Structures are given as C-alpha cells and as structure tokens.
Amino acid sequence: MIKELATGLGVTLENLFRKPFTVKYPDEKLVMFPRFRGLHILARHPDGLERCVGCELCAVACPADAIFVKAAENDPEHPVSHGERYAERYEINMLRCIFCGMCEEACPEDAIYLEKKFELSDYQRQAFIYTKDEMLVGMDQAGYLPAR
C-alpha cells in the first residue's frame, strides 16, 4: 500500500513543476492538425459558378444522414453550375454531423470541403442547419483547398 502511495505522489510531484498547457483562448488560438475536419464549405469554379451539380452523392455517403440536397434543372440562359442540374437547396444539420469527411470524399466535383474552423456555437438549434448561402465561398476564400 505504501508503494502505491509513493508512486501516486511521485506522479503528482512530477507534474507539479511542469509548465501548464494553457491557452488564453480568445486571444490565442491553437493551430489545428493538418487532418482536422471542421465547418463545411461549398466551393465555386474560378468563373463564379457553383461546383455542386446536385448529384446528392454526399447525402448518400453521409452515415449520420445530416445532408439534404434538392436538385433542380439548370437554366441554360442563366446557369448556376456547369452541370445539367444544380443544388437548389443544400442543407447540413451540424448537430447530426459527425465530421467524418465522407461527403468530401464522395463528391465527384470537389464541391464540398471541411475547413479548419471549429468555433461552432449558437443559442438556437435552428441556427445549426447550415444552408447553401451560408456555406458558399468564392475562389479567393477557398484558395487553401487541397488539389485533387
């Protein structure tokens, strides 16, 4: 019993003199690991059209059933995307999302990415359903996206 007590006190004394790993959060932020998956974004082509063609493969691949895509026919006069269809409605329920990245891997158009933003908080549950307008970014903001 004394041996176990001495071992426990040894661990306590060892950690007593270490520098604490504390970050003053709003002022200092941790650097995320390269494979960290955070908030979803929808990318655009360099010409400004959406990359998403409404194929719904991301919704099928999602194990948590957090993605809803409603596709519509693309107007040739005023196209929204390069495909025959586009995502008229694109929603991700972030309360259901498990940040697995399956949607990112399933997308044939490289339209969806999980970026490094991790500060996802709000006061209303409805605010966690992200729409297409909230997730679409321009090519200037999506410049760090990995090339596939």
Buried (B, 14 or more C-beta within 10 A) or exposed (E): EEEEEEEEEEEEEEEEEEEEEEEEEEEEEEEEEEEBBBBBBBBBEEEEBBBBBBBBBBBEBBEBEBBBBEBEEBEEEEEBBBBEBBBBEBBBBBEEBEBBBBBBEBBEBBBBBBBEEBEBEEEEEEEBBBEBEBBBBEBEEBEEBEEE
